[in-house]
Amino acid sequence: MGTNLNTMSKDKIYCGSGKKKNDKWIKITINPDKIKDYIQEYKGNKFVKLDINVFDNENQFGKDVAVSIDTWTPEKNDTKNGATDESDDLPF
């Protein structure tokens, strides 16, 4: 049984959709109004974490990709994932 775009989780915050063009190319569109409240800052850089899900079947609009906001945020001083204050990498 494959995954279906029409059975998306109600708990996720969907902010875009797209189309799988080939095995190495996914084309998506993001609604900036839906992501503006989830912009995070780390070491002076702004970013939004997104999840991109590719489905086996297209929805009624021909889309087989869903984009949702990853709302997980690291705790301060989280060294579990190798992030330290000296690191220039994002903490996840």
N, CA, C and O atoms as a CHARMM CRD file, in Angstrom:
* protein
*
  368
    1    1 MET  N      0.84400  -1.18700   0.00000 PROA 1      0.00000
    2    1 MET  CA     0.00000   0.00000   0.00000 PROA 1      0.00000
    3    1 MET  C      0.88200   1.24100   0.00000 PROA 1      0.00000
    4    1 MET  O      1.78100   1.33700   0.83500 PROA 1      0.00000
    5    2 GLY  N      0.66800   2.17500  -0.88400 PROA 2      0.00000
    6    2 GLY  CA     1.47300   3.37900  -0.99500 PROA 2      0.00000
    7    2 GLY  C      0.91900   4.51200  -0.15500 PROA 2      0.00000
    8    2 GLY  O     -0.17900   4.43000   0.39400 PROA 2      0.00000
    9    3 THR  N      1.70000   5.56200  -0.06900 PROA 3      0.00000
   10    3 THR  CA     1.26300   6.73800   0.66100 PROA 3      0.00000
   11    3 THR  C      0.45600   7.62500  -0.26600 PROA 3      0.00000
   12    3 THR  O      0.66100   7.62700  -1.48000 PROA 3      0.00000
   13    4 ASN  N     -0.46300   8.38100   0.31900 PROA 4      0.00000
   14    4 ASN  CA    -1.39900   9.15700  -0.46700 PROA 4      0.00000
   15    4 ASN  C     -1.44900  10.58500   0.05100 PROA 4      0.00000
   16    4 ASN  O     -1.61100  10.79700   1.25200 PROA 4      0.00000
   17    5 LEU  N     -1.31400  11.55500  -0.81900 PROA 5      0.00000
   18    5 LEU  CA    -1.35600  12.96300  -0.46300 PROA 5      0.00000
   19    5 LEU  C     -2.70400  13.36300   0.12900 PROA 5      0.00000
   20    5 LEU  O     -2.77600  14.31500   0.90600 PROA 5      0.00000
   21    6 ASN  N     -3.75800  12.66000  -0.22300 PROA 6      0.00000
   22    6 ASN  CA    -5.08800  13.02400   0.26300 PROA 6      0.00000
   23    6 ASN  C     -5.33900  12.59000   1.69900 PROA 6      0.00000
   24    6 ASN  O     -6.36200  12.96100   2.27500 PROA 6      0.00000
   25    7 THR  N     -4.43600  11.81300   2.29700 PROA 7      0.00000
   26    7 THR  CA    -4.60400  11.37800   3.68000 PROA 7      0.00000
   27    7 THR  C     -3.55100  12.02400   4.57100 PROA 7      0.00000
   28    7 THR  O     -2.98100  11.36300   5.43900 PROA 7      0.00000
   29    8 MET  N     -3.28600  13.31700   4.36200 PROA 8      0.00000
   30    8 MET  CA    -2.27800  14.03500   5.12700 PROA 8      0.00000
   31    8 MET  C     -2.73300  14.22700   6.56500 PROA 8      0.00000
   32    8 MET  O     -3.92800  14.33100   6.84100 PROA 8      0.00000
   33    9 SER  N     -1.76000  14.27400   7.48500 PROA 9      0.00000
   34    9 SER  CA    -2.02700  14.44900   8.90300 PROA 9      0.00000
   35    9 SER  C     -2.63900  15.81600   9.17400 PROA 9      0.00000
   36    9 SER  O     -2.22400  16.81700   8.59000 PROA 9      0.00000
   37   10 LYS  N     -3.61200  15.85200  10.05100 PROA 10     0.00000
   38   10 LYS  CA    -4.25200  17.11200  10.42800 PROA 10     0.00000
   39   10 LYS  C     -3.38200  17.89500  11.41300 PROA 10     0.00000
   40   10 LYS  O     -3.58700  19.09800  11.58000 PROA 10     0.00000
   41   11 ASP  N     -2.39700  17.23100  12.08200 PROA 11     0.00000
   42   11 ASP  CA    -1.55900  17.88000  13.07500 PROA 11     0.00000
   43   11 ASP  C     -0.42900  18.69500  12.45000 PROA 11     0.00000
   44   11 ASP  O      0.11500  19.58600  13.10200 PROA 11     0.00000
   45   12 LYS  N     -0.08200  18.41800  11.24500 PROA 12     0.00000
   46   12 LYS  CA     1.01600  19.12500  10.58300 PROA 12     0.00000
   47   12 LYS  C      0.54700  20.47900  10.07600 PROA 12     0.00000
   48   12 LYS  O     -0.63600  20.68800   9.80900 PROA 12     0.00000
   49   13 ILE  N      1.49800  21.39000   9.94900 PROA 13     0.00000
   50   13 ILE  CA     1.21900  22.71100   9.41900 PROA 13     0.00000
   51   13 ILE  C      1.72200  22.71900   7.98100 PROA 13     0.00000
   52   13 ILE  O      2.91600  22.89600   7.73800 PROA 13     0.00000
   53   14 TYR  N      0.81800  22.52800   7.03500 PROA 14     0.00000
   54   14 TYR  CA     1.19200  22.46500   5.62900 PROA 14     0.00000
   55   14 TYR  C      1.37100  23.87300   5.08000 PROA 14     0.00000
   56   14 TYR  O      0.54500  24.75600   5.30800 PROA 14     0.00000
   57   15 CYS  N      2.46700  24.06400   4.35100 PROA 15     0.00000
   58   15 CYS  CA     2.79700  25.40300   3.86100 PROA 15     0.00000
   59   15 CYS  C      3.10400  25.40900   2.37400 PROA 15     0.00000
   60   15 CYS  O      3.48600  26.44500   1.82900 PROA 15     0.00000
   61   16 GLY  N      2.94400  24.27600   1.71000 PROA 16     0.00000
   62   16 GLY  CA     3.23400  24.22900   0.29300 PROA 16     0.00000
   63   16 GLY  C      2.98800  22.85100  -0.27800 PROA 16     0.00000
   64   16 GLY  O      2.60000  21.92100   0.42900 PROA 16     0.00000
   65   17 SER  N      3.22200  22.74100  -1.56700 PROA 17     0.00000
   66   17 SER  CA     3.06900  21.46200  -2.25300 PROA 17     0.00000
   67   17 SER  C      3.95900  21.48300  -3.47800 PROA 17     0.00000
   68   17 SER  O      4.59800  22.49000  -3.78300 PROA 17     0.00000
   69   18 GLY  N      3.99200  20.36900  -4.17000 PROA 18     0.00000
   70   18 GLY  CA     4.84500  20.32400  -5.33800 PROA 18     0.00000
   71   18 GLY  C      4.65800  19.07500  -6.15200 PROA 18     0.00000
   72   18 GLY  O      3.67300  18.35000  -6.01100 PROA 18     0.00000
   73   19 LYS  N      5.62600  18.84100  -7.00900 PROA 19     0.00000
   74   19 LYS  CA     5.56300  17.74000  -7.95900 PROA 19     0.00000
   75   19 LYS  C      6.94500  17.13100  -8.08300 PROA 19     0.00000
   76   19 LYS  O      7.93300  17.84100  -8.27000 PROA 19     0.00000
   77   20 LYS  N      7.00900  15.81200  -7.98000 PROA 20     0.00000
   78   20 LYS  CA     8.25700  15.10700  -8.21200 PROA 20     0.00000
   79   20 LYS  C      8.47600  15.05000  -9.71500 PROA 20     0.00000
   80   20 LYS  O      7.69100  14.43800 -10.43900 PROA 20     0.00000
   81   21 LYS  N      9.54200  15.68800 -10.18700 PROA 21     0.00000
   82   21 LYS  CA     9.82800  15.75000 -11.60800 PROA 21     0.00000
   83   21 LYS  C     10.60400  14.52100 -12.07900 PROA 21     0.00000
   84   21 LYS  O     10.35600  14.00000 -13.16700 PROA 21     0.00000
   85   22 ASN  N     11.54800  14.06000 -11.24800 PROA 22     0.00000
   86   22 ASN  CA    12.27100  12.81600 -11.49600 PROA 22     0.00000
   87   22 ASN  C     12.90900  12.38100 -10.18200 PROA 22     0.00000
   88   22 ASN  O     12.64100  12.99300  -9.14800 PROA 22     0.00000
   89   23 ASP  N     13.73300  11.35700 -10.18900 PROA 23     0.00000
   90   23 ASP  CA    14.30400  10.83000  -8.94900 PROA 23     0.00000
   91   23 ASP  C     15.19200  11.82000  -8.22000 PROA 23     0.00000
   92   23 ASP  O     15.43600  11.65600  -7.02500 PROA 23     0.00000
   93   24 LYS  N     15.68200  12.84000  -8.90400 PROA 24     0.00000
   94   24 LYS  CA    16.60100  13.77900  -8.28700 PROA 24     0.00000
   95   24 LYS  C     16.09900  15.22000  -8.28900 PROA 24     0.00000
   96   24 LYS  O     16.85400  16.13800  -7.96700 PROA 24     0.00000
   97   25 TRP  N     14.85100  15.42500  -8.64300 PROA 25     0.00000
   98   25 TRP  CA    14.33800  16.78500  -8.74200 PROA 25     0.00000
   99   25 TRP  C     12.90200  16.83600  -8.24600 PROA 25     0.00000
  100   25 TRP  O     12.01700  16.16300  -8.77500 PROA 25     0.00000
  101   26 ILE  N     12.69300  17.65100  -7.21600 PROA 26     0.00000
  102   26 ILE  CA    11.35500  17.91200  -6.67700 PROA 26     0.00000
  103   26 ILE  C     11.13400  19.41400  -6.75900 PROA 26     0.00000
  104   26 ILE  O     11.95000  20.19300  -6.26500 PROA 26     0.00000
  105   27 LYS  N     10.05300  19.81600  -7.36900 PROA 27     0.00000
  106   27 LYS  CA     9.73000  21.23200  -7.54000 PROA 27     0.00000
  107   27 LYS  C      8.59500  21.56800  -6.57700 PROA 27     0.00000
  108   27 LYS  O      7.53900  20.93800  -6.62000 PROA 27     0.00000
  109   28 ILE  N      8.81100  22.57000  -5.69600 PROA 28     0.00000
  110   28 ILE  CA     7.79600  22.91400  -4.70300 PROA 28     0.00000
  111   28 ILE  C      7.48700  24.40300  -4.71900 PROA 28     0.00000
  112   28 ILE  O      8.26900  25.21300  -5.21700 PROA 28     0.00000
  113   29 THR  N      6.34500  24.74200  -4.17000 PROA 29     0.00000
  114   29 THR  CA     5.92600  26.12200  -3.96300 PROA 29     0.00000
  115   29 THR  C      5.60700  26.27900  -2.48400 PROA 29     0.00000
  116   29 THR  O      4.91500  25.44500  -1.90000 PROA 29     0.00000
  117   30 ILE  N      6.11300  27.35100  -1.87900 PROA 30     0.00000
  118   30 ILE  CA     5.91200  27.62000  -0.45500 PROA 30     0.00000
  119   30 ILE  C      5.06200  28.87700  -0.30200 PROA 30     0.00000
  120   30 ILE  O      5.26100  29.86200  -1.01400 PROA 30     0.00000
  121   31 ASN  N      4.10300  28.83500   0.64200 PROA 31     0.00000
  122   31 ASN  CA     3.28500  29.99700   0.97400 PROA 31     0.00000
  123   31 ASN  C      3.99200  30.75100   2.11100 PROA 31     0.00000
  124   31 ASN  O      3.99000  30.26600   3.24200 PROA 31     0.00000
  125   32 PRO  N      4.59100  31.91200   1.85100 PROA 32     0.00000
  126   32 PRO  CA     5.34700  32.62400   2.89100 PROA 32     0.00000
  127   32 PRO  C      4.49000  33.06100   4.07600 PROA 32     0.00000
  128   32 PRO  O      5.00600  33.18300   5.18700 PROA 32     0.00000
  129   33 ASP  N      3.21000  33.29800   3.87000 PROA 33     0.00000
  130   33 ASP  CA     2.34800  33.67900   4.98900 PROA 33     0.00000
  131   33 ASP  C      2.23100  32.56500   6.02300 PROA 33     0.00000
  132   33 ASP  O      2.04400  32.83400   7.20900 PROA 33     0.00000
  133   34 LYS  N      2.34200  31.31400   5.57400 PROA 34     0.00000
  134   34 LYS  CA     2.21700  30.18500   6.50000 PROA 34     0.00000
  135   34 LYS  C      3.51300  29.89000   7.25600 PROA 34     0.00000
  136   34 LYS  O      3.47600  29.24700   8.30500 PROA 34     0.00000
  137   35 ILE  N      4.65700  30.34900   6.74300 PROA 35     0.00000
  138   35 ILE  CA     5.92400  30.05400   7.42100 PROA 35     0.00000
  139   35 ILE  C      6.45700  31.21600   8.25600 PROA 35     0.00000
  140   35 ILE  O      7.38800  31.02700   9.03800 PROA 35     0.00000
  141   36 LYS  N      5.89200  32.40500   8.11000 PROA 36     0.00000
  142   36 LYS  CA     6.46600  33.59400   8.74400 PROA 36     0.00000
  143   36 LYS  C      6.55900  33.49200  10.26500 PROA 36     0.00000
  144   36 LYS  O      7.48300  34.05200  10.85400 PROA 36     0.00000
  145   37 ASP  N      5.63800  32.79900  10.90900 PROA 37     0.00000
  146   37 ASP  CA     5.66500  32.66200  12.36500 PROA 37     0.00000
  147   37 ASP  C      6.64700  31.58500  12.83400 PROA 37     0.00000
  148   37 ASP  O      6.82300  31.40400  14.03800 PROA 37     0.00000
  149   38 TYR  N      7.28400  30.87500  11.91300 PROA 38     0.00000
  150   38 TYR  CA     8.18400  29.77800  12.26800 PROA 38     0.00000
  151   38 TYR  C      9.63000  30.05900  11.86800 PROA 38     0.00000
  152   38 TYR  O     10.46800  29.15800  11.87900 PROA 38     0.00000
  153   39 ILE  N      9.91900  31.30800  11.51500 PROA 39     0.00000
  154   39 ILE  CA    11.28800  31.67700  11.17600 PROA 39     0.00000
  155   39 ILE  C     12.10400  31.68800  12.46400 PROA 39     0.00000
  156   39 ILE  O     11.73200  32.33000  13.44600 PROA 39     0.00000
  157   40 GLN  N     13.21100  30.97400  12.44100 PROA 40     0.00000
  158   40 GLN  CA    14.09900  30.89500  13.59200 PROA 40     0.00000
  159   40 GLN  C     15.40000  31.61500  13.25400 PROA 40     0.00000
  160   40 GLN  O     15.70300  31.86500  12.08800 PROA 40     0.00000
  161   41 GLU  N     16.15700  31.94300  14.28800 PROA 41     0.00000
  162   41 GLU  CA    17.44300  32.57900  14.06800 PROA 41     0.00000
  163   41 GLU  C     18.50400  31.81400  14.82000 PROA 41     0.00000
  164   41 GLU  O     18.30500  31.40400  15.96300 PROA 41     0.00000
  165   42 TYR  N     19.63500  31.62600  14.16400 PROA 42     0.00000
  166   42 TYR  CA    20.76400  30.94800  14.77400 PROA 42     0.00000
  167   42 TYR  C     22.03200  31.63800  14.30500 PROA 42     0.00000
  168   42 TYR  O     22.33600  31.66400  13.11200 PROA 42     0.00000
  169   43 LYS  N     22.77100  32.19900  15.26000 PROA 43     0.00000
  170   43 LYS  CA    24.02800  32.90100  14.96500 PROA 43     0.00000
  171   43 LYS  C     23.84800  33.95400  13.87800 PROA 43     0.00000
  172   43 LYS  O     24.68000  34.08600  12.98100 PROA 43     0.00000
  173   44 GLY  N     22.74200  34.70800  13.97100 PROA 44     0.00000
  174   44 GLY  CA    22.50000  35.80000  13.04700 PROA 44     0.00000
  175   44 GLY  C     21.88200  35.40800  11.71900 PROA 44     0.00000
  176   44 GLY  O     21.59400  36.27700  10.89600 PROA 44     0.00000
  177   45 ASN  N     21.67100  34.12200  11.49000 PROA 45     0.00000
  178   45 ASN  CA    21.06100  33.65500  10.24000 PROA 45     0.00000
  179   45 ASN  C     19.62800  33.22100  10.49000 PROA 45     0.00000
  180   45 ASN  O     19.33600  32.58300  11.50200 PROA 45     0.00000
  181   46 LYS  N     18.74500  33.56000   9.58500 PROA 46     0.00000
  182   46 LYS  CA    17.33800  33.16500   9.69500 PROA 46     0.00000
  183   46 LYS  C     17.09100  31.94200   8.83200 PROA 46     0.00000
  184   46 LYS  O     17.65300  31.81500   7.74500 PROA 46     0.00000
  185   47 PHE  N     16.24400  31.03900   9.32300 PROA 47     0.00000
  186   47 PHE  CA    15.92200  29.82200   8.59000 PROA 47     0.00000
  187   47 PHE  C     14.56400  29.30000   9.01100 PROA 47     0.00000
  188   47 PHE  O     14.04700  29.66000  10.06900 PROA 47     0.00000
  189   48 VAL  N     13.99500  28.45700   8.18100 PROA 48     0.00000
  190   48 VAL  CA    12.75400  27.73500   8.47800 PROA 48     0.00000
  191   48 VAL  C     13.02700  26.27500   8.16700 PROA 48     0.00000
  192   48 VAL  O     13.50700  25.94500   7.08300 PROA 48     0.00000
  193   49 LYS  N     12.71900  25.39300   9.12600 PROA 49     0.00000
  194   49 LYS  CA    12.90000  23.96300   8.90300 PROA 49     0.00000
  195   49 LYS  C     11.62100  23.40100   8.28900 PROA 49     0.00000
  196   49 LYS  O     10.52300  23.63100   8.79600 PROA 49     0.00000
  197   50 LEU  N     11.77400  22.66600   7.19900 PROA 50     0.00000
  198   50 LEU  CA    10.63300  22.11400   6.48300 PROA 50     0.00000
  199   50 LEU  C     10.78800  20.61300   6.30700 PROA 50     0.00000
  200   50 LEU  O     11.90400  20.10400   6.20100 PROA 50     0.00000
  201   51 ASP  N      9.67600  19.91300   6.27600 PROA 51     0.00000
  202   51 ASP  CA     9.62800  18.49800   5.92500 PROA 51     0.00000
  203   51 ASP  C      9.01200  18.40100   4.53600 PROA 51     0.00000
  204   51 ASP  O      7.98800  19.02400   4.25900 PROA 51     0.00000
  205   52 ILE  N      9.63600  17.62400   3.67400 PROA 52     0.00000
  206   52 ILE  CA     9.10400  17.41200   2.32500 PROA 52     0.00000
  207   52 ILE  C      8.76300  15.93700   2.19700 PROA 52     0.00000
  208   52 ILE  O      9.63200  15.07600   2.33700 PROA 52     0.00000
  209   53 ASN  N      7.50700  15.65100   1.93400 PROA 53     0.00000
  210   53 ASN  CA     7.01600  14.28200   1.81500 PROA 53     0.00000
  211   53 ASN  C      6.60600  14.00900   0.37800 PROA 53     0.00000
  212   53 ASN  O      5.84500  14.77200  -0.21800 PROA 53     0.00000
  213   54 VAL  N      7.11500  12.91700  -0.17200 PROA 54     0.00000
  214   54 VAL  CA     6.78300  12.50200  -1.53600 PROA 54     0.00000
  215   54 VAL  C      5.80900  11.33800  -1.44000 PROA 54     0.00000
  216   54 VAL  O      6.06400  10.36500  -0.73100 PROA 54     0.00000
  217   55 PHE  N      4.70200  11.43700  -2.14900 PROA 55     0.00000
  218   55 PHE  CA     3.65800  10.42400  -2.09900 PROA 55     0.00000
  219   55 PHE  C      3.61500   9.60800  -3.38900 PROA 55     0.00000
  220   55 PHE  O      4.06800  10.06300  -4.43900 PROA 55     0.00000
  221   56 ASP  N      3.07700   8.42500  -3.29800 PROA 56     0.00000
  222   56 ASP  CA     2.97400   7.53700  -4.45500 PROA 56     0.00000
  223   56 ASP  C      1.90900   7.99900  -5.45000 PROA 56     0.00000
  224   56 ASP  O      2.03200   7.76300  -6.65200 PROA 56     0.00000
  225   57 ASN  N      0.86400   8.65800  -4.94500 PROA 57     0.00000
  226   57 ASN  CA    -0.26800   9.05000  -5.79000 PROA 57     0.00000
  227   57 ASN  C     -0.44800  10.56100  -5.79200 PROA 57     0.00000
  228   57 ASN  O     -0.18600  11.22200  -4.78700 PROA 57     0.00000
  229   58 GLU  N     -0.88500  11.09600  -6.89500 PROA 58     0.00000
  230   58 GLU  CA    -1.16900  12.52300  -7.01400 PROA 58     0.00000
  231   58 GLU  C     -2.51900  12.84300  -6.39300 PROA 58     0.00000
  232   58 GLU  O     -3.40600  11.99200  -6.33400 PROA 58     0.00000
  233   59 ASN  N     -2.66800  14.10200  -5.92200 PROA 59     0.00000
  234   59 ASN  CA    -3.97700  14.54100  -5.45000 PROA 59     0.00000
  235   59 ASN  C     -4.79100  15.07900  -6.62700 PROA 59     0.00000
  236   59 ASN  O     -4.38000  14.93400  -7.77800 PROA 59     0.00000
  237   60 GLN  N     -5.92400  15.68700  -6.35200 PROA 60     0.00000
  238   60 GLN  CA    -6.81100  16.16500  -7.41700 PROA 60     0.00000
  239   60 GLN  C     -6.20400  17.30900  -8.22100 PROA 60     0.00000
  240   60 GLN  O     -6.71100  17.65400  -9.28800 PROA 60     0.00000
  241   61 PHE  N     -5.10300  17.91100  -7.70800 PROA 61     0.00000
  242   61 PHE  CA    -4.44600  19.00800  -8.41300 PROA 61     0.00000
  243   61 PHE  C     -3.16300  18.55500  -9.11600 PROA 61     0.00000
  244   61 PHE  O     -2.41800  19.38500  -9.63700 PROA 61     0.00000
  245   62 GLY  N     -2.90300  17.25500  -9.13300 PROA 62     0.00000
  246   62 GLY  CA    -1.71700  16.72300  -9.78900 PROA 62     0.00000
  247   62 GLY  C     -0.45600  16.80200  -8.94900 PROA 62     0.00000
  248   62 GLY  O      0.64200  16.60200  -9.46800 PROA 62     0.00000
  249   63 LYS  N     -0.59000  17.08900  -7.66500 PROA 63     0.00000
  250   63 LYS  CA     0.55900  17.22500  -6.77100 PROA 63     0.00000
  251   63 LYS  C      0.81300  15.90300  -6.06400 PROA 63     0.00000
  252   63 LYS  O     -0.12200  15.21900  -5.64500 PROA 63     0.00000
  253   64 ASP  N      2.10000  15.54700  -5.93500 PROA 64     0.00000
  254   64 ASP  CA     2.46400  14.33500  -5.19900 PROA 64     0.00000
  255   64 ASP  C      3.53900  14.62500  -4.15100 PROA 64     0.00000
  256   64 ASP  O      4.21200  13.71500  -3.66700 PROA 64     0.00000
  257   65 VAL  N      3.68900  15.90500  -3.81000 PROA 65     0.00000
  258   65 VAL  CA     4.64400  16.33400  -2.79500 PROA 65     0.00000
  259   65 VAL  C      3.92400  17.28800  -1.84100 PROA 65     0.00000
  260   65 VAL  O      3.21200  18.19200  -2.27700 PROA 65     0.00000
  261   66 ALA  N      4.11700  17.07700  -0.53500 PROA 66     0.00000
  262   66 ALA  CA     3.56200  17.97300   0.48000 PROA 66     0.00000
  263   66 ALA  C      4.70900  18.55300   1.28200 PROA 66     0.00000
  264   66 ALA  O      5.67200  17.85500   1.60000 PROA 66     0.00000
  265   67 VAL  N      4.60400  19.83000   1.60700 PROA 67     0.00000
  266   67 VAL  CA     5.62400  20.51700   2.39900 PROA 67     0.00000
  267   67 VAL  C      4.96800  20.98100   3.69500 PROA 67     0.00000
  268   67 VAL  O      3.93800  21.65400   3.68000 PROA 67     0.00000
  269   68 SER  N      5.58500  20.60800   4.82000 PROA 68     0.00000
  270   68 SER  CA     5.06700  21.02000   6.12100 PROA 68     0.00000
  271   68 SER  C      6.19500  21.60700   6.95200 PROA 68     0.00000
  272   68 SER  O      7.37100  21.38900   6.66100 PROA 68     0.00000
  273   69 ILE  N      5.83200  22.34900   7.98300 PROA 69     0.00000
  274   69 ILE  CA     6.80700  23.00200   8.84300 PROA 69     0.00000
  275   69 ILE  C      7.26300  22.02700   9.92100 PROA 69     0.00000
  276   69 ILE  O      6.44000  21.39300  10.58100 PROA 69     0.00000
  277   70 ASP  N      8.56900  21.91100  10.09400 PROA 70     0.00000
  278   70 ASP  CA     9.13900  21.12400  11.17800 PROA 70     0.00000
  279   70 ASP  C      9.16500  22.03900  12.39600 PROA 70     0.00000
  280   70 ASP  O      9.97800  22.96200  12.45300 PROA 70     0.00000
  281   71 THR  N      8.29700  21.80200  13.36500 PROA 71     0.00000
  282   71 THR  CA     8.16100  22.69200  14.51400 PROA 71     0.00000
  283   71 THR  C      9.05700  22.31900  15.68600 PROA 71     0.00000
  284   71 THR  O      9.01100  22.97800  16.72500 PROA 71     0.00000
  285   72 TRP  N      9.87300  21.27200  15.54100 PROA 72     0.00000
  286   72 TRP  CA    10.79500  20.89300  16.61100 PROA 72     0.00000
  287   72 TRP  C     11.84700  21.97700  16.78600 PROA 72     0.00000
  288   72 TRP  O     12.40500  22.46700  15.80400 PROA 72     0.00000
  289   73 THR  N     12.11700  22.34800  18.01300 PROA 73     0.00000
  290   73 THR  CA    13.17400  23.31500  18.28100 PROA 73     0.00000
  291   73 THR  C     14.11200  22.73800  19.32800 PROA 73     0.00000
  292   73 THR  O     13.65800  22.13200  20.29800 PROA 73     0.00000
  293   74 PRO  N     15.41800  22.92000  19.14400 PROA 74     0.00000
  294   74 PRO  CA    16.37800  22.39200  20.10400 PROA 74     0.00000
  295   74 PRO  C     16.36800  23.20000  21.39100 PROA 74     0.00000
  296   74 PRO  O     16.03800  24.38600  21.40200 PROA 74     0.00000
  297   75 GLU  N     16.73700  22.52800  22.47400 PROA 75     0.00000
  298   75 GLU  CA    16.88300  23.24500  23.73100 PROA 75     0.00000
  299   75 GLU  C     18.20500  23.98600  23.69900 PROA 75     0.00000
  300   75 GLU  O     19.13100  23.59800  22.98600 PROA 75     0.00000
  301   76 LYS  N     18.28500  25.05600  24.47800 PROA 76     0.00000
  302   76 LYS  CA    19.54700  25.79300  24.54000 PROA 76     0.00000
  303   76 LYS  C     20.64300  24.89000  25.06600 PROA 76     0.00000
  304   76 LYS  O     20.40100  24.03300  25.91600 PROA 76     0.00000
  305   77 ASN  N     21.85600  25.08700  24.55500 PROA 77     0.00000
  306   77 ASN  CA    23.02400  24.30300  24.95600 PROA 77     0.00000
  307   77 ASN  C     22.84700  22.82200  24.66300 PROA 77     0.00000
  308   77 ASN  O     23.38500  21.98100  25.38300 PROA 77     0.00000
  309   78 ASP  N     22.10400  22.49300  23.62300 PROA 78     0.00000
  310   78 ASP  CA    21.88300  21.10400  23.23400 PROA 78     0.00000
  311   78 ASP  C     23.14100  20.57200  22.55100 PROA 78     0.00000
  312   78 ASP  O     23.44600  20.94300  21.41700 PROA 78     0.00000
  313   79 THR  N     23.86600  19.70400  23.24800 PROA 79     0.00000
  314   79 THR  CA    25.07100  19.11100  22.66500 PROA 79     0.00000
  315   79 THR  C     24.80700  17.68600  22.22100 PROA 79     0.00000
  316   79 THR  O     25.72000  17.00900  21.74800 PROA 79     0.00000
  317   80 LYS  N     23.58500  17.21900  22.36200 PROA 80     0.00000
  318   80 LYS  CA    23.22900  15.85500  21.97300 PROA 80     0.00000
  319   80 LYS  C     23.52200  15.58100  20.50000 PROA 80     0.00000
  320   80 LYS  O     23.98900  14.49800  20.14900 PROA 80     0.00000
  321   81 ASN  N     23.25000  16.56200  19.64100 PROA 81     0.00000
  322   81 ASN  CA    23.46100  16.38700  18.20500 PROA 81     0.00000
  323   81 ASN  C     24.78300  16.97900  17.74300 PROA 81     0.00000
  324   81 ASN  O     24.97800  17.21100  16.55000 PROA 81     0.00000
  325   82 GLY  N     25.69900  17.22700  18.68800 PROA 82     0.00000
  326   82 GLY  CA    27.01200  17.73100  18.31600 PROA 82     0.00000
  327   82 GLY  C     27.07900  19.24200  18.20400 PROA 82     0.00000
  328   82 GLY  O     28.11600  19.78400  17.82200 PROA 82     0.00000
  329   83 ALA  N     26.00100  19.93100  18.52500 PROA 83     0.00000
  330   83 ALA  CA    26.02200  21.38900  18.42900 PROA 83     0.00000
  331   83 ALA  C     26.59600  21.96600  19.71200 PROA 83     0.00000
  332   83 ALA  O     26.18100  21.58900  20.80800 PROA 83     0.00000
  333   84 THR  N     27.52800  22.85800  19.58100 PROA 84     0.00000
  334   84 THR  CA    28.09800  23.56800  20.72000 PROA 84     0.00000
  335   84 THR  C     28.10600  25.04600  20.37900 PROA 84     0.00000
  336   84 THR  O     27.83900  25.43200  19.24100 PROA 84     0.00000
  337   85 ASP  N     28.40800  25.85900  21.35700 PROA 85     0.00000
  338   85 ASP  CA    28.44700  27.29700  21.11600 PROA 85     0.00000
  339   85 ASP  C     29.52400  27.67500  20.10500 PROA 85     0.00000
  340   85 ASP  O     29.40100  28.69800  19.43100 PROA 85     0.00000
  341   86 GLU  N     30.59000  26.85700  19.98600 PROA 86     0.00000
  342   86 GLU  CA    31.66800  27.13800  19.05700 PROA 86     0.00000
  343   86 GLU  C     31.34800  26.72400  17.62400 PROA 86     0.00000
  344   86 GLU  O     32.04400  27.14600  16.70100 PROA 86     0.00000
  345   87 SER  N     30.33500  25.92400  17.41900 PROA 87     0.00000
  346   87 SER  CA    30.01500  25.38400  16.10200 PROA 87     0.00000
  347   87 SER  C     29.30900  26.41700  15.24300 PROA 87     0.00000
  348   87 SER  O     28.48900  27.19100  15.73700 PROA 87     0.00000
  349   88 ASP  N     29.63300  26.42700  13.94100 PROA 88     0.00000
  350   88 ASP  CA    28.91800  27.29100  13.00800 PROA 88     0.00000
  351   88 ASP  C     27.74300  26.55900  12.35800 PROA 88     0.00000
  352   88 ASP  O     26.98700  27.15300  11.58900 PROA 88     0.00000
  353   89 ASP  N     27.59000  25.27200  12.66700 PROA 89     0.00000
  354   89 ASP  CA    26.49800  24.48300  12.10000 PROA 89     0.00000
  355   89 ASP  C     25.20800  24.74100  12.86100 PROA 89     0.00000
  356   89 ASP  O     25.22000  25.15500  14.02100 PROA 89     0.00000
  357   90 LEU  N     24.09300  24.48700  12.18100 PROA 90     0.00000
  358   90 LEU  CA    22.79600  24.59400  12.83500 PROA 90     0.00000
  359   90 LEU  C     22.68200  23.47700  13.87600 PROA 90     0.00000
  360   90 LEU  O     23.27700  22.41600  13.69000 PROA 90     0.00000
  361   91 PRO  N     21.95000  23.68000  14.94500 PROA 91     0.00000
  362   91 PRO  CA    21.91500  22.73500  16.06000 PROA 91     0.00000
  363   91 PRO  C     20.97800  21.54800  15.85700 PROA 91     0.00000
  364   91 PRO  O     20.32500  21.12600  16.81200 PROA 91     0.00000
  365   92 PHE  N     20.88900  21.00200  14.65900 PROA 92     0.00000
  366   92 PHE  CA    20.04200  19.83400  14.43300 PROA 92     0.00000
  367   92 PHE  C     20.57200  19.05200  13.27600 PROA 92     0.00000
  368   92 PHE  O     20.00300  18.02300  12.91400 PROA 92     0.00000
